[in-house]
Amino acid sequence: MIEDWSRQPAGAHGVPHGWEGERWGKAASFDLTIVPDGGRQVLHLKSHNDRSTISRDLRGLVDLKTTPVLKWSWKVVVLPRGGDARRRETTDQAAQIYVAWARPPQILRSRIIGYAWDTTAPEGATITSRKTGTVTYIIVRSGPAQLGTWLTERRNVADDFRRIFGEEPPSPSALSISIDSNDTHSEAE
């Protein structure tokens, strides 16, 4: 278990304890709040013409040989208007879970798989990021059909890594959660 939000204080706003906020040279709003929802405590993310990404160090915590499956639950209520990972100018998603394998120099050589809920890119598509070659998206969900519904996802990260990069995966170095609506100048939640 990497995080289930139960140890975070209810009502806490901003970057949760044990996570780091990613800024990439620009201030992010981090409109993140720990709230009760569906009988459990969850991380609620909102984005208005901005983006927020938080990361947790996984070094020494995850061995893909013994635990290759990533399982998470998410509920999207607002998709970024016109978001589409296939186009550089609209590459916004309401929900993204990233698994990263850092390799120096990180900005050029890291490998990152982003599991995304996109507005229009087709479900099941594998898309190299139009902004950085280190990220490959797998579109897990697409469109508004299941907005407002908690969905549990399972991905075999080791199999996805083999398929995308053509080799055996090392242990991942980080897990990130992100929301993004700055390219479409819209909102996401």
Secondary structure, 3 states (H helix, E strand, C coil): CCCCCCCCCCCCECCCCCCEEECCCCCCCCEEEEEEECCEEEEEEEEECCEEEEEEECCCCCCCCCCCEEEEEECCCCCCCCCCCCCHHHCCEEEEEEEEECCCCHHHHCEEEEEEEECCCCCCCEEECCCCCCEEEEEEEECCCCCCCCEEEEEEHHHHHHHHHCCCCCCCCEEEEEEECCCCCCEEC
